[in-house]
Amino acid sequence: MPAKKTPSPAKAATAANAAIAAVPAPAGPPGSGLSLVQRALRKLGLVRDIDFALYLPMRYEDETRIVRLADTRDGDMAQVEGVVTECEVVYRPRRQLIATIDDGSDTCQLRFFNFYPSQQKQLAVGASVRVRGEMRGGFVGRQIMHPTVKAAGTALPNALTPVYSTVAGLAQPVLRREVRSGLARAVLDETIPVQIGLRGAWDLRASLSFLHYPTPDVSIAALEDHSHPAWQRIKAEELLAQQLSQLQARLERAAQRAPVLPSTAEPVATSLHAQLLAVLPFGLTGAQQRVGEEITADLHRAIPMHRLLQGDVGSGKTVVAALAAARCIDAGFQCALMAPTEILAGQHFGKLVGWLDPLLAARGQRVAWLTGSQKKKERDEMSAAVESGQAALVIGTHAVISEKVRFKNLALAIIDEQHRFGVAQRLALRGKAVGDLEPHLLMMSATPIPRTLAMSYYADLDVSTLDELPPGRTPIVTKLVADHRRDEVIDRIHSQIAQGRQVYWVCPLIEESEAVDLRNATETREELAGTLGEPIQVGLLHSRMPTAEKQAVMAAFTANEIQVLVSTTVIEVGVDVPNASLMVIEHAERFGLSQLHQLRGRVGRGAAASACVLLYAPGDSGRVGEAARARLKAMAETGDGFEIARRDLEIRGPGEFLGARQSGAPLLRFADLATDTLLLDWARELAPVMLEKHPELAQRHIDRWLGTKAEYLKA
């Protein structure tokens, strides 16, 4: 397939922003040019005809048949016809409309707590009505609460009635009408060539029509578990669109050009890379050496590197990043490292300054620090060093991609915890390169990606894995402790501090409110200080503290001037205090599995035996929820980040697991990577053939399924 002309990084960033802007916005104020229905439809992402066609029901109602009252059972969803024999409004215990119908086999009471005069008129004594709802048995006989009511005798539908996920203000009848109209207008011609595609399978139009309006004889189980042939066709098409888009992104990237970075620009012994290896206080693991060679091979090529470096907590990703930066600087270029939080960026800065600054000083260069909380004078000074090229390595937060920051010759961009950044932010960092060259891109993640996700969501990436922990890391014992045994945890804290060790106490996430989290953390700190007593020092760390105060608290904790650090999840990644040997996570049932594993990784970084205590509070039922129980069980059973990631994927599914990798919306709506591996394999094999032999059909297929979301795969 001929290489497509690729936009410059700046244009790519603009395109990504445009793509984000094109995603349906929340409903605007009245008078914004759209009706209430249109705004509600946009909120659901329903704009194009194909969007409506692909908006499949979440469940179905069977309105195709009438049953006798005598044949219904408690809990049945039933549709019956009968004559109204009684109808009255009663006021005790509360105002309600109660009617009784008789179908000749039995009677049934209809009860409405919210009703209109028109409904009362519809249920006048003697009227023949068709009623549908959940049948309940009781002392007063059969009863349906808030049934749907229409006139009896009208024609019955010949398909199940779809029920769609909706938003406030958009009723099912309106949504059904809009979906039916969009499905009728949508262009659903075949984009998969018969000679290479799905021979003898259901075609797309037939599959979509059936899934919107299935015949009543279909197996409901086959619809619900997505095993029906029509569902198989939809999932196959969706997976193919994703694989095509990923492969297209890879081919477009191959057509771009990046600086070629030779392994050394000087004699080996005097290269920054060799000097850095010499000053490191430890040797590299076999995994670090292997991954370093993979990255070096990428940097040798003129095609931009697009590599994900994944490794468990404490596997030594920062060292690998530092050595890659040294390769870049040796070749006469600049490197940028961006982290999502100031604490994490500060941890990287502290390590890399210690390793590299003395070596760079001899060359008249330095490591620069850029963050939003800097005073203007310091930021201007750092920005000038970046623009002049004196700053060979630039470390910081989002400030690194500020418009005011201009690089002299950026060749390597490193993004830590890449899933915490949006697509536009990652593209903006790539857009910092000079001229038509793209920087090499190395993304790091301490959340290992299960194989099926790597094959699907990250098919356009090369993945390097650090699967070996450095020597000296001690295994962490994980204990589940119910909240009523809190006193035992306090005793354990006393014991650790008596041995000269330190303790983290992480406060729970109350709700999506920093203010509530902050108050909770402050109260916990005061309570612990009072319980533990003098001379134990209890510190507090949270996201709203000024940067200087955060740094002062972390410095005091690192120096063991603070023995217990009460914190919100700002310590989730990057914090490295080898003397800390106990992690207590309060209300652990409220945290995600990946987050629990990251927090646990803050201890066990020294020689002392370390433990993580997961304090959980059973609910009113005396037990925690099923998903929370699965998370806590996984934490207790394994410390392997790859196994944790696999279980996390099982519990949450790929959309939630990946979080906001791209647009905030999962790119797979229908396929399930855990069960549809055969379809994924089929799509992976077909995608390159289709792109090479049928490029126009491939593009139409991508546009149909992904629309603007295809842009998100390019970052």
ABEGO torsion letter per residue (X at the ends): XBBBBBBBAAAAAAAAAAAAAABBBBBBBBGAGBBAAAAAAAAAGBABAAAAAABBBABBBBAABBBBAAABBBGBBBBBBBBBABBBBBAOABBBBBBBBBAGABBBBBBBABBBAAAAAAABBGBBBBBBEBBBBBAAEBBBBGBBBBBBGBBBBABBBBBBBBBBGBBAAAAAAAAAAAAAABBABBABBAAABBBGBBBAAAAAAAAABBBAABBAAAAAAGABAAAAAAAAAAAAAAAAAAAAAAAAAAABBBBBBBABABBAAABAAAAAAAABABBBBAAAAAAAAAAAAAAABABBBBBBBBBBBGAGAAAAAAAAAAAAAAAGBBBBBBBABAAAAAAAAAAAAAAAAAAAAAAGBBBBBBBAABBAAAAAAAAAAAAAGABABBBEBAAAABAABBBABBABBBBBGAAABBAAAAAAAAAABBEABBBBBBBBBABBBBAAAAAAAAAABBBBBBABBBBGBBBBBBBBBBAAAAAAAAAAAAAAAAAGBBBBBBBBBABBBAAAAAAAAAAAAAAAAAAAEOABBBBBBBAABBAAAAAAAAAAAAAGABABBBBBAAAABGBBBAABABBBBBGAAABBAAAAAAAAAABGABABBBBBBBBBBBBAAGBBBAAAAAAAAAAAABABAAAAAAAAAAAAEAAAAAEBABAGBBABAABBAAAAAAAAAAAAAAAAAAAAABAAAAAAAAAAAAEAAAAAAAX
